């Protein structure tokens, strides 16, 4: 089984922020947290990753809890093109992606 | 540009026939992976290889076979023993032993068995 747990689905309104949570209570000290997203009929693509500090890039922000047992992917202004399945995975994990979180964005 | 190429994008086969899905990468990655995805479901690990001439079964290896004769290539054969082969198949790779970098995925092959 995947070493991360995520909600099966979430909804958001267009142009509003979205916070996608991920729990990884068994994370090790050197595990990086990686996020990917999968658009319909495509392979997953990299979104962001981090170790301890919060991270920002042009796609999203990653907020990592102080104890590193959870993290949150933040999409600052959701667009219809952000509708996808989002996966959270640990770099030292066992390569199993789980079901991810299916994000629906409503116009 | 470096990346992973999966071919073909769509594949149709008759029931009972073996079929081989191609996966080629020019990223110089050591590890390669095959996943299966059914409609509305997540990714399930079929096989993975961390080094040339070696590979390991994942969670759903029955009815599938792989080879890893070259670092760049990791073909997947769907055999007639696979009971329900119609699915979306994804290949991925990553640098082995480097925890900073994550996975790179191909664009997938959609297999339909009729």
HADDOCK unambig.tbl for C-alpha pairs under 7 A between the chains (distance, minus, plus):
assign (segid A and resid 32 and name CA) (segid B and resid 99 and name CA) 6.71 0.50 0.50
assign (segid A and resid 32 and name CA) (segid B and resid 100 and name CA) 6.60 0.50 0.50
assign (segid A and resid 34 and name CA) (segid B and resid 102 and name CA) 6.95 0.50 0.50
assign (segid A and resid 42 and name CA) (segid B and resid 107 and name CA) 5.28 0.50 0.50
assign (segid A and resid 42 and name CA) (segid B and resid 108 and name CA) 6.53 0.50 0.50
assign (segid A and resid 43 and name CA) (segid B and resid 90 and name CA) 6.58 0.50 0.50
assign (segid A and resid 43 and name CA) (segid B and resid 105 and name CA) 5.64 0.50 0.50
assign (segid A and resid 43 and name CA) (segid B and resid 106 and name CA) 5.78 0.50 0.50
assign (segid A and resid 43 and name CA) (segid B and resid 107 and name CA) 4.70 0.50 0.50
assign (segid A and resid 43 and name CA) (segid B and resid 108 and name CA) 5.98 0.50 0.50
assign (segid A and resid 44 and name CA) (segid B and resid 105 and name CA) 6.15 0.50 0.50
assign (segid A and resid 45 and name CA) (segid B and resid 105 and name CA) 6.89 0.50 0.50
assign (segid A and resid 91 and name CA) (segid B and resid 99 and name CA) 5.29 0.50 0.50
assign (segid A and resid 91 and name CA) (segid B and resid 102 and name CA) 6.63 0.50 0.50
assign (segid A and resid 92 and name CA) (segid B and resid 99 and name CA) 6.51 0.50 0.50
assign (segid A and resid 96 and name CA) (segid B and resid 44 and name CA) 6.94 0.50 0.50
assign (segid A and resid 96 and name CA) (segid B and resid 45 and name CA) 6.49 0.50 0.50
assign (segid A and resid 97 and name CA) (segid B and resid 43 and name CA) 5.98 0.50 0.50
assign (segid A and resid 98 and name CA) (segid B and resid 42 and name CA) 5.58 0.50 0.50
assign (segid A and resid 98 and name CA) (segid B and resid 43 and name CA) 6.22 0.50 0.50
assign (segid A and resid 99 and name CA) (segid B and resid 41 and name CA) 6.07 0.50 0.50
assign (segid A and resid 99 and name CA) (segid B and resid 42 and name CA) 3.84 0.50 0.50
assign (segid A and resid 99 and name CA) (segid B and resid 43 and name CA) 6.68 0.50 0.50
assign (segid A and resid 100 and name CA) (segid B and resid 42 and name CA) 6.60 0.50 0.50
